Amino acid sequence: MAGVVATMPGTAYAEPKPPRTLEDVHKEVEGLYRQAEAATDAYNAADEAQRLQEKSITEIAKSAAEAQERMNRLKNQAGSLARAQYRDGTLPPQVRLLLSGSPESFFDGVALTHKGQAATRGLITEVAAVQKTLDGYAKAAGERWKTLDGERRKKEGAKKQIEAKLAAAKEVESKLEEKEKERLKLLEEERARQAQQKWLASDAVKGAALKGSGAATAEGKRAVDFATAQIGKNYVWGAEGPDTYDCSGLTLKAWAAAGRAIPRTSQDQWRQLPKVDLKDMRPGDLIIYFGDASHVGMYVGDGAIVHAPRPGRQVTIAGAGSMPVLGVVRPG
């Protein structure tokens, strides 16, 4: 009968899936790169924590070595004092009184003995205190090693996740023909342009001083000059230059060149740096993107940022509103 599709007994007919559009591919690829960037932030955070833990363990080891040297000196003092007291204290007090030249010299000797005993007690107390310090260093080092191992595991886990997401994105892109890849690139550019126009027309941005860069501080100008000098260099996750960068690696080094240290990751930059309103934004400020603060760019004026976009891209200038803006922070 016309319109009826015959099927084998016991099988269910499934409607064929509609072909994937370029928009679907764009969403999937961008989603995978976004997940890779979020994992990169986790990797960078674990890497920074690992460096701090390694530095802490080195400092503990140095302090423990100094305390051990002090303990060795105290033990030598204790041994010398014990031998001296043994030599001087072998005779009973009555015999020493008989052998002494006079009662006065005897009592002088007794006073010295009491002083020696007091010194011994003080030495014992000091030895106990140093031993307690050494035990504390040993415990602290053990805790730091556990934390270090945990950060290494986090770092390795983030690395595996990054590599998996990047491999998946590249696999999707590899299935596209050259014409489709070009269309995909144009689609990305159009989406960014539309987002920028929408952002510029938003109430949050209206009235903001987006033109020019006259409001930049001397530090901010140095940071912008450094960041823009990196245009054309490849994005590599976890990189801090000088030849490749990830997004927060670029802002980190740019502000370091301006003489100011800032947190390593975009998430920590968002949490720890002072926040400013869009209307007060000036060149050198950092714009944080997406709800999880997983991307960052540096504002350069005229409604634009310089940033390291993602793997397969280079450091470039883009519209400050081409991605969902979370907020603005100011290192300077």
C-alpha positions in Angstrom: 0.0 0.0 0.0 1.2 3.4 -0.9 2.8 5.4 2.0 3.5 2.3 4.1 7.1 1.3 4.8 7.6 -2.4 5.1 9.8 -3.6 7.9 11.1 -6.9 9.0 9.1 -8.6 11.7 10.3 -7.6 15.2 12.2 -4.5 14.0 11.2 -0.9 14.6 11.3 1.7 11.9 13.5 4.7 12.7 13.2 8.0 10.9 16.6 9.0 9.4 18.4 11.8 11.2 18.4 15.1 9.5 21.8 16.1 8.1 23.9 18.2 10.4 24.1 21.9 9.6 27.2 24.0 9.7 25.6 25.8 12.7 25.5 22.4 14.5 29.1 21.8 13.7 30.0 25.3 14.9 28.2 24.8 18.2 29.9 21.4 18.8 33.4 22.7 17.9 33.1 25.8 20.0 31.7 23.8 22.9 34.6 21.4 22.8 37.1 24.3 22.7 35.4 26.0 25.6 35.6 22.8 27.6 39.3 22.5 26.8 39.8 26.1 27.9 38.1 25.5 31.2 40.3 22.4 31.7 43.3 24.6 30.8 42.4 26.9 33.7 42.2 23.9 36.0 45.6 22.7 34.7 47.2 26.2 35.2 45.8 26.4 38.7 47.2 23.0 39.6 50.5 23.8 38.0 50.8 27.1 40.1 49.8 25.2 43.3 52.4 22.6 42.5 55.1 25.2 42.2 54.1 26.8 45.5 54.1 23.4 47.3 57.5 22.5 45.9 58.8 25.9 47.1 57.3 25.3 50.5 58.9 21.9 50.8 62.3 23.4 49.9 61.9 26.0 52.6 60.8 23.4 55.1 63.9 21.3 54.3 66.2 24.3 54.7 64.6 25.2 58.1 64.8 21.5 59.2 68.5 21.3 58.2 69.2 24.5 60.3 67.3 23.0 63.2 69.2 19.8 62.9 72.6 21.6 63.0 71.4 23.4 66.1 70.4 20.0 67.6 73.8 18.6 66.9 75.5 21.6 68.6 73.3 21.2 71.6 74.0 17.5 71.9 77.7 18.2 71.8 77.3 20.7 74.6 75.2 18.3 76.6 78.0 15.6 76.1 80.7 18.0 77.3 78.7 19.1 80.3 77.9 15.5 81.2 81.5 14.5 81.1 82.6 17.5 83.2 79.9 16.8 85.8 81.0 13.1 85.9 84.6 14.1 86.6 83.7 16.6 89.2 80.9 14.7 90.9 82.5 11.3 91.6 83.3 12.1 95.4 80.6 12.6 98.1 80.2 16.2 99.4 81.7 15.2 102.9 84.9 13.9 101.3 85.2 17.0 99.1 84.8 19.2 102.2 87.7 17.3 103.9 89.9 17.6 100.8 89.2 21.2 100.1 91.6 23.8 101.3 89.0 25.7 103.2 85.2 25.7 103.8 84.9 28.8 101.6 86.4 27.1 98.5 84.1 24.1 99.2 81.0 26.3 99.2 82.2 28.1 96.1 82.4 24.7 94.5 78.9 23.8 95.6 77.6 27.1 94.1 79.3 26.3 90.8 77.8 22.8 90.9 74.3 24.3 91.3 75.0 26.6 88.4 76.1 23.7 86.3 73.0 21.8 87.2 70.8 24.8 86.2 72.7 25.0 82.9 72.1 21.3 82.4 68.3 21.7 83.0 68.3 24.6 80.5 70.2 22.6 78.0 67.7 19.7 78.3 64.8 22.1 77.9 66.4 23.6 74.8 67.1 20.2 73.3 63.4 19.2 73.8 62.2 22.5 72.2 64.5 21.9 69.1 63.3 18.3 68.9 59.7 19.5 68.9 60.5 21.9 66.1 62.1 19.2 64.1 59.0 17.0 64.6 56.9 19.9 63.4 59.0 20.3 60.3 58.7 16.6 59.6 54.9 16.7 60.0 54.6 19.8 57.8 56.7 18.3 55.1 54.6 15.1 55.1 51.4 17.2 54.7 53.0 19.3 51.9 54.0 16.1 50.1 50.4 14.8 50.2 49.1 18.2 48.9 51.8 18.2 46.2 50.7 14.7 45.1 47.1 15.8 45.0 48.0 18.8 42.8 50.0 16.6 40.5 47.0 14.3 40.1 44.7 17.3 39.3 47.2 18.6 36.8 47.4 15.2 35.1 43.7 14.8 35.0 43.2 18.3 33.5 45.8 17.5 30.9 44.0 14.4 29.8 40.7 16.2 29.6 42.3 19.0 27.5 43.9 16.6 25.1 40.6 14.6 24.8 38.5 17.7 24.0 41.1 19.1 21.5 41.3 15.7 19.8 37.5 15.6 19.5 37.3 19.1 18.1 40.0 18.4 15.6 38.2 15.2 14.5 35.0 17.1 13.9 36.9 19.8 11.9 38.8 17.2 9.9 35.6 15.8 8.5 34.8 19.1 6.9 35.7 19.9 3.3 37.8 22.9 2.6 34.7 24.9 1.4 32.9 24.0 4.6 35.9 25.0 6.7 35.9 28.4 5.0 32.2 28.8 5.6 32.7 27.8 9.2 35.3 30.5 9.7 33.0 33.1 8.1 30.2 31.9 10.4 32.4 32.3 13.5 33.3 35.8 12.3 29.7 36.7 11.7 28.6 35.5 15.1 31.4 37.5 16.8 30.4 40.6 14.8 26.7 40.3 15.8 27.7 39.7 19.5 29.9 42.8 19.4 27.1 45.0 17.9 24.6 43.7 20.5 27.1 44.4 23.3 27.8 48.0 22.1 24.1 48.7 22.0 23.4 47.3 25.5 22.5 49.5 28.4 25.5 48.3 30.3 27.9 49.7 27.7 26.0 52.9 26.6 27.8 55.9 28.0 31.0 54.0 28.6 34.2 55.7 27.5 35.1 53.2 24.8 36.9 55.6 22.4 40.6 56.1 22.5 43.2 55.1 25.0 43.9 58.4 26.7 42.6 57.2 30.0 45.3 54.5 30.2 47.8 54.7 33.1 51.5 54.4 32.4 51.4 50.8 33.7 48.3 50.0 31.6 49.9 51.4 28.5 53.0 49.2 29.1 50.8 46.2 29.5 48.8 46.9 26.3 52.1 47.6 24.4 53.4 44.2 25.5 50.2 42.3 24.7 49.7 43.8 21.3 53.4 43.1 20.4 52.5 39.4 20.7 49.9 39.5 18.0 50.3 36.7 15.5 51.8 34.2 18.1 50.1 30.9 18.4 47.8 29.9 21.3 49.1 26.9 23.2 47.4 25.7 26.3 49.4 26.2 29.5 51.9 28.6 27.7 53.2 31.8 29.2 55.5 32.9 26.3 57.7 34.1 24.9 56.7 32.3 21.7 53.2 31.0 22.6 50.5 31.9 25.0 47.2 30.8 26.4 44.7 33.5 27.3 45.7 34.1 30.9 49.4 33.5 30.2 49.2 36.5 27.8 47.6 38.8 30.4 50.0 37.5 33.1 53.1 38.3 31.1 51.7 41.6 29.9 51.2 42.9 33.4 54.5 41.4 34.5 56.1 43.6 31.8 54.3 46.5 33.3 55.8 45.7 36.7 52.8 44.2 38.4 52.3 40.5 39.4 48.8 39.2 38.9 47.2 35.7 39.4 48.0 33.0 36.8 44.5 31.9 35.8 41.5 33.9 34.5 39.4 32.5 37.3 41.8 33.7 40.0 42.1 37.0 38.1 38.4 37.4 38.4 38.3 36.4 42.0 41.3 38.3 43.3 41.6 41.5 41.3 39.5 44.7 41.9 36.3 44.8 39.8 35.4 47.9 37.9 32.2 49.0 36.0 32.1 48.9 32.2 31.6 52.6 32.2 34.9 53.1 34.0 36.9 50.7 31.9 40.2 51.8 30.6 43.0 50.2 28.4 45.0 47.6 30.4 41.9 46.4 32.3 41.1 42.7 31.9 37.7 41.6 30.6 36.6 38.2 31.9 34.4 36.0 29.8 31.8 33.3 30.3 30.0 32.3 33.5 32.9 30.1 34.7 35.5 32.9 34.1 37.4 30.6 31.8 38.6 33.2 29.3 40.2 36.6 29.5 41.3 39.4 27.2 43.0 42.8 27.7 41.0 45.9 26.8 42.9 48.2 24.4 40.4 50.9 23.8 37.9 51.6 21.0 35.7 48.7 22.2 38.4 46.1 21.4 40.5 43.5 23.2 43.8 41.7 22.5 43.6 38.0 23.5 44.8 34.5 22.8 41.6 32.9 21.5 42.0 29.1 21.5 44.1 26.3 20.0 44.5 26.7 16.2 44.3 30.5 16.5 46.8 33.3 17.1 47.0 36.2 19.5 44.7 38.8 17.9 42.5 41.9 18.2 38.8 41.2 18.7 35.6 43.0 19.7 35.4 43.3 23.5 31.8 42.1 23.3 32.3 39.2 20.9 32.0 36.7 23.7 29.7 36.7 26.8 31.2 39.2 29.2 31.3 38.3 32.9 32.9 41.5 34.1 36.0 43.7 34.2 38.9 43.7 36.6 41.8 46.1 37.1 45.4 44.9 37.9 46.6 48.5 38.1 
